[in-house]
Amino acid sequence: MEYRVLGKTGLSVSRLCFGVLTIGPLQANLPFAEGVALLEYAAAQGVNFFDTAEDYRTYPYLRSLLRKVTDRQLIIASKSYAVTAQEMSASIDRARRELDRDYVDIFLLHEQESALTLQGHHQALERLIEARAKGIVRAVGLSTHTVAGVRAVLDKPEIDVVHPLFNVRGLGIHDGSRETMLMAIRSAWRQGKGIYLMKALGGGHLLHQAEQALSYAFSQECAAAVAVGMQTRAEIDFNVRLAGGLPITEELQAAAARQDRSLHIEDWCEGCGRCAEICPQEALSLGSNGKIQVQERSCVLCGYCAGACPYFCIKVY
């Protein structure tokens, strides 16, 4: 496994970052022991970088991993939708408590869309900066699905890390193309921001060309790491080899092949609309039957809508 320093943070991260969303209750909902064993297997293959978020509800898996893997430094990134200073303090405290750690390596403002939304979260960002000064957060930043979100960090030295959506076809980028997103990412990287990419497989839409899509993401010099969701050991083996630029055997390709996934709305949907309000891709809308409808071409299967549903009627599989 190759490791790179994440911008100016001093954190050495594996090129392959394990996106932990996919093993948790918003997606595969793996049994606890099975999920922890999968994380341990990834760590044994050299993965030391794990990405989660407060809303993913995966801190318990990672706490167990941290207790089991003590012979090397594991890097944990988390995110929060906190707006106020008080909300961010609560998010940081929750992460430290549920991870059973004195600090969080990387803490991000979740899904920033532009300079305006960043300004709207200035209290939360200031509290993150204070936490960094105290040593309870080692690096601060933001995640974003937009070009404007990446541009919002330019010339902001207080922001260390950017976690942008990026893939070979530009799927899920609201306000531009793959090329405009890459230009913005490179600008942030040249200013010393640590970059790690998300949605390299377009939320599952690029599974049929996974080798090409992931190889393209790993080839970006500006990206220290690429976060990928994984649910089997074969997928880990497949992605570890791609991260290292190694060839993929036909046997491994077949073993790692994952069936196409989609977003499912159960019949008991009451059409409250909370999922549509939180959807970053605007892929959900209220249909004429009073239930939520999915525009599959826009959906990147992030699963955030599932966390917003009060009736547990949304699933990704």
C-alpha positions in Angstrom: 0.0 0.0 0.0 1.2 3.5 -0.9 0.8 6.3 1.6 0.8 10.0 1.0 0.8 13.0 3.4 -2.6 14.7 3.3 -1.8 18.3 2.3 -0.1 20.2 5.2 -1.8 18.2 7.9 1.2 15.9 8.5 -1.1 12.9 8.4 0.1 10.0 6.3 -2.9 8.2 4.8 -3.3 5.1 2.6 -4.2 5.8 -1.0 -7.3 3.7 -0.4 -9.6 5.2 2.2 -12.4 2.9 3.5 -15.8 4.7 3.2 -17.6 3.2 6.2 -21.1 4.4 5.2 -21.7 1.2 3.2 -21.3 -1.2 6.1 -23.6 0.7 8.4 -27.4 1.0 9.0 -28.0 3.4 6.1 -26.8 0.8 3.6 -25.7 -2.9 4.1 -26.3 -2.8 7.9 -23.8 -5.6 8.4 -23.9 -7.5 11.7 -21.5 -5.8 14.1 -18.9 -8.6 14.2 -19.0 -9.0 10.5 -18.5 -5.3 9.9 -15.6 -5.0 12.3 -14.0 -8.1 10.8 -14.2 -6.4 7.4 -12.5 -3.2 8.7 -9.8 -5.4 10.4 -9.2 -7.1 7.1 -8.8 -3.8 5.3 -6.3 -2.7 7.9 -4.3 -5.9 7.5 -4.0 -5.0 3.8 -2.5 -1.7 4.6 -5.6 0.6 4.8 -5.1 3.1 7.6 -7.6 5.7 6.6 -11.3 5.4 7.4 -14.1 7.9 6.5 -17.3 8.2 8.4 -19.8 10.8 9.6 -22.0 11.4 12.6 -25.1 10.5 10.7 -23.7 7.2 9.4 -24.0 5.7 12.8 -20.9 3.7 12.3 -18.8 4.9 15.3 -19.2 1.6 17.2 -17.6 -0.4 14.3 -14.7 2.0 14.3 -14.3 2.0 18.1 -13.9 -1.8 18.0 -11.4 -1.5 15.2 -9.3 1.0 17.1 -9.3 -1.3 20.1 -8.2 -4.3 18.0 -5.6 -2.7 15.8 -3.0 -1.2 18.1 0.2 -1.8 16.2 -0.2 1.2 13.8 -1.8 4.6 13.6 -5.3 4.6 12.1 -6.6 7.8 10.7 -10.4 8.5 11.2 -12.2 11.3 9.4 -15.7 12.3 10.5 -18.3 14.9 9.4 -21.1 16.9 11.0 -24.0 19.0 9.8 -23.6 21.2 12.8 -24.3 24.9 12.2 -23.7 26.5 15.6 -20.7 26.4 17.9 -22.7 24.5 20.5 -23.8 21.9 17.9 -20.3 21.4 16.7 -19.0 21.0 20.3 -21.6 18.3 20.8 -20.6 16.6 17.5 -16.9 16.5 18.5 -17.7 15.3 22.0 -19.9 12.5 20.6 -17.2 11.4 18.1 -14.5 11.3 20.8 -16.8 9.5 23.2 -18.2 6.9 20.8 -14.8 6.3 19.2 -13.3 6.1 22.7 -10.5 8.4 21.6 -9.2 11.7 23.0 -9.1 13.3 19.5 -10.5 13.0 16.0 -8.0 13.1 13.3 -10.0 14.9 10.7 -13.4 16.7 11.2 -15.3 18.1 8.3 -18.3 20.3 7.8 -20.6 18.0 6.0 -21.8 18.9 2.4 -20.9 22.5 2.0 -22.3 23.9 -1.3 -20.7 27.3 -1.7 -19.1 30.2 0.1 -22.5 31.2 1.3 -23.2 27.9 3.1 -19.7 28.0 4.5 -20.4 31.5 5.8 -23.6 30.2 7.3 -21.6 27.6 9.2 -18.9 30.0 10.4 -19.7 29.3 14.1 -19.2 25.6 13.6 -16.0 26.1 11.7 -14.7 28.5 14.3 -15.4 25.8 17.0 -13.5 23.3 14.9 -10.5 25.6 14.6 -10.6 26.1 18.4 -10.7 22.3 18.8 -7.7 21.9 16.6 -5.8 24.5 18.7 -6.6 22.3 21.8 -5.4 19.1 20.0 -8.8 17.4 20.1 -9.1 17.7 16.4 -6.0 17.4 14.3 -7.3 18.8 11.0 -10.4 20.6 9.8 -12.2 20.9 6.5 -15.3 20.2 4.5 -17.0 17.7 2.2 -18.8 18.9 -0.9 -20.6 17.8 -4.1 -20.1 21.1 -5.9 -17.4 23.0 -7.7 -18.5 26.1 -5.7 -17.9 24.2 -2.5 -14.3 23.5 -3.5 -13.7 27.1 -4.6 -15.0 28.3 -1.2 -11.9 27.0 0.5 -9.5 28.8 -1.8 -7.3 31.3 0.1 -8.8 30.1 3.4 -5.7 28.9 5.3 -7.8 27.8 8.3 -9.2 24.9 6.2 -6.8 21.9 6.0 -8.8 19.3 4.1 -11.3 19.1 1.2 -13.3 15.9 0.5 -15.0 16.5 -3.0 -17.2 14.4 -5.2 -15.2 13.4 -8.3 -15.4 10.6 -10.9 -14.5 9.9 -14.5 -17.9 10.9 -15.8 -18.6 13.8 -13.5 -21.7 12.1 -12.2 -23.3 14.0 -9.3 -21.6 17.3 -9.8 -24.4 19.9 -9.6 -22.7 23.0 -10.9 -20.2 22.0 -13.5 -18.3 19.3 -15.3 -15.6 16.8 -14.4 -13.1 19.3 -15.9 -14.3 22.3 -13.9 -14.3 20.2 -10.7 -10.8 19.0 -11.4 -9.5 22.5 -12.0 -11.0 23.6 -8.6 -9.5 20.6 -6.8 -6.1 21.3 -8.3 -6.3 24.9 -7.2 -7.0 23.9 -3.6 -4.3 21.3 -3.7 -1.7 23.8 -4.9 -2.6 25.9 -1.9 -1.7 23.0 0.3 -5.1 21.6 1.0 -5.3 17.8 1.7 -7.5 16.2 -0.9 -9.3 12.9 -0.7 -12.0 12.1 -3.2 -15.4 10.5 -2.9 -18.0 8.9 -5.2 -15.3 7.6 -7.6 -17.9 5.0 -8.6 -20.7 7.5 -9.0 -22.7 6.1 -6.2 -22.7 2.7 -7.9 -23.6 3.9 -11.4 -20.0 3.1 -12.6 -19.8 -0.4 -11.1 -19.8 -1.8 -14.6 -16.6 0.0 -15.3 -15.1 -0.1 -11.8 -11.6 -0.8 -12.8 -11.5 2.1 -15.2 -13.3 4.5 -12.9 -11.2 3.8 -9.8 -7.9 3.7 -11.8 -8.8 7.2 -13.1 -9.4 8.5 -9.6 -6.2 7.0 -8.2 -4.3 8.5 -11.1 -5.0 12.1 -9.9 -1.8 13.5 -8.5 -3.8 16.0 -6.4 -5.6 13.3 -4.5 -3.8 11.8 -1.5 -6.5 9.2 -1.2 -9.8 8.0 -2.7 -12.7 7.0 -0.4 -14.5 3.8 -1.5 -17.3 2.0 0.1 -16.6 -1.8 0.5 -18.8 -4.7 1.7 -16.7 -7.8 1.0 -13.1 -9.0 1.3 -12.9 -9.4 -2.5 -13.8 -5.8 -3.0 -11.1 -4.8 -0.6 -8.5 -6.9 -2.5 -9.7 -5.5 -5.8 -9.4 -1.9 -4.6 -6.1 -2.4 -2.8 -4.6 -3.7 -6.0 -6.0 -0.7 -8.0 -4.7 1.7 -5.4 -1.2 0.2 -5.9 -1.5 0.2 -9.7 -1.4 -3.6 -9.8 -3.2 -5.7 -12.5 -6.5 -7.3 -11.6 -6.9 -11.0 -12.4 -10.1 -12.3 -14.0 -10.8 -14.4 -10.8 -10.6 -11.3 -8.6 -12.6 -9.3 -10.9 -15.4 -11.9 -10.9 -15.2 -12.3 -7.1 -15.4 -8.5 -6.5 -18.2 -7.9 -8.9 -21.1 -6.3 -7.1 -24.6 -6.3 -8.4 -25.9 -2.9 -9.4 -27.5 -1.2 -6.4 -30.5 1.2 -6.4 -32.6 3.2 -3.9 -35.8 1.5 -2.8 -38.8 3.2 -1.4 -41.1 0.9 0.6 -44.9 0.9 0.2 -45.5 2.4 3.6 -43.9 5.7 2.5 -46.2 8.5 3.8 -44.8 11.2 1.5 -43.6 13.5 4.4 -40.9 14.9 2.1 -38.1 14.9 4.7 -35.9 12.8 2.5 -36.3 15.2 -0.5 -35.4 18.1 1.7 -32.0 16.6 2.6 -31.1 15.0 -0.8 -28.0 16.8 -2.1 -28.7 15.7 -5.6 -32.4 16.8 -5.7 -33.1 13.2 -6.9 -36.3 12.8 -4.8 -39.7 14.4 -5.3 -43.3 13.8 -4.3 -45.2 11.8 -6.9 -48.8 12.1 -7.9 -49.6 9.0 -5.7 -48.4 10.9 -2.6 -45.2 8.9 -2.2 -41.6 9.8 -2.9 -40.3 9.1 -6.4 -36.6 8.6 -7.3 -34.9 10.0 -10.4 -32.3 7.2 -10.7 -30.1 9.1 -13.1 -29.5 11.8 -10.5 -29.3 9.6 -7.4 -25.7 8.7 -6.3 -26.9 6.3 -3.6 -25.3 8.3 -0.7 -28.0 7.0 1.6 -28.5 10.3 3.4 -32.2 10.2 2.7 -32.5 6.9 4.6 -31.2 8.6 7.7 -33.8 11.3 7.4 -36.8 9.0 6.9 -38.8 8.8 10.2 -40.5 5.6 9.0 -37.4 3.6 7.9 -38.9 3.1 4.4 -35.8 3.9 2.3 -33.0 1.4 1.7 -30.0 1.1 -0.6 -29.4 -2.4 -1.9 
